[in-house]
Amino acid sequence: MFVMKYALNTMKRLFLFLALVVIGFSAQANGKQKYMWIDCEANYERMSSPDSIRYYLTKLKQIGFTDVVVDVKSIMGEVLYKSKIAPFMGEWEGHYRSEDFDMMGCFIKEGHKLGFRVHASLNVFAGGHNFFNRGIIYKQHPEWQSLVYWEGKLMKIGDMKWNYNGMMNPANPEVQQYQKDILKEFALKYKKIDGIILDRMRFDNITSDFSDLSRKLFEEYSGIKVENFPDDILYWVDNNGKKEWKTGKLFKEWSEWRAMVIKNFAQDVHNMFRKINKNLIIGDYTGAWYPTYYHVGVNWASKDYDPSKEYWWATPNYKNSGYAELLDVYMTGLYYTNVTKADLDKINPDLGKRTEAGMDNSRSYWYTIEGGSALVKEITRGVVPVVGSIYVEQYEGNEALFTRAVAEALRCNEGGMMLFDMSHIVKRNWWKALEEGVREK
């Protein structure tokens, strides 16, 4: 009896394994990758045991996902692995985790068994959560936080309690070296990882960083002495009782400098990773709204794309800051509830509020999943696979629209689709809607 039961269990396990392999081959057949992002804070309790990790990886494989992106460095600068450099995130919202629990190692081991490519995500220049007064800008290095020029006054970003994301100053050489040390340590620690995705490799927004250090570094780069800082770059006016920023005479040069700061950092990280592991997939995750992404000092375009021919904010030399060639995969945030260009034609001009850094209220076809994907393809010039990324929470209350969005992101982007993030699917129990979108032809 025992032998029969053992044999049946063995057959069941073998059948499940073969089924997952078939699903994996089917998902890969059209050459499209399906990435699931697993956010650090949102899945902290959920991903605190090997059994839970195995359960969700198996579920994702059954749906047809090929890749997972595991967030291991939070916006607070705390990490979910044992580090000699960064503080360990041992607690979140009343839940605790031992430093000895190797979550990333478990994901790599179990993910590879199922045929997944396993990537880690690290927030680069984020260093604090302003809603919780927590992070390295509050404890270890308050001097590294961004200095923001807000409504005509200079203030520390940690004092801006309406902005949850406590960003550091990316131009600070000490900040850059600290981040490179963390990335190097991680890449050496997890040599079996398939890829590392860089997130928040940017400035906070157009209003930062306006520290004396940034002024000095800009003047050294540009050869220009700023007579009236920061108003020669950005200034504020009163518009019927509401403060608005305007750009000064040196704004274009300032934008070029900021973008070059990020490009040079990306180049250093690229070179470092290539020396550590030549097979490591180097990725980046940004917003897709390129026409206004200069707000955060990032140029994710190909170096062969010249934005100065189309946009007022770019100098002729701005194209030198493009870094798409440094990436093996580029994840672009298609944070639009308008799925196709036809959808945009049907709605009224009031598209609602823009909630992410660098977005504005302009109305154009690039503000759709279809149109945005086309714009990204044009700007990256085919030098890197583009992965269309969907933000689940935007589709609250409209499961059918969510399914359409997933399918469209997959259809429009040769690099596949990424979904941010799994916690939103679990919370809404949208597994069926997700599977329909992933499998739609």
Secondary structure, DSSP 8 states (H G I E B T S, - for coil): -HHHHHHHHHHHHHHHHHHHHHHHHHHHHTS-EEEEEE-TTTTTTTTSSHHHHHHHHHHHHHHT--EEEEEEE-TTS-BSS--SSS-B--EETTEE--TT--HHHHHHHHHHHTT-EEEEEEESSEEEETTTTBSTTTTT-GGGB-EEEETTEEEEGGG-TT--EEEB-TT-HHHHHHHHHHHHHHHHH-TT--EEEEE--S-S-TTB--SHHHHHHHHHHH----SSTTTTTEEEEEETTEEEEEE-TTHHHHHHHHHHHHHHHHHHHHHHHHHH-TT-EEEEEEES-GGGGGGGT---S-TT--GGGT-TT--TTGGGG--GGG-SEEEEE---S--SHHHHHHS-S------STT------GGGSHHHHHHHHHHHHTTSS-EEEEEEGGGGTT-HHHHHHHHHHHHHH-TTEEEEE-HHHHHHHT-HHHHHHHHH--
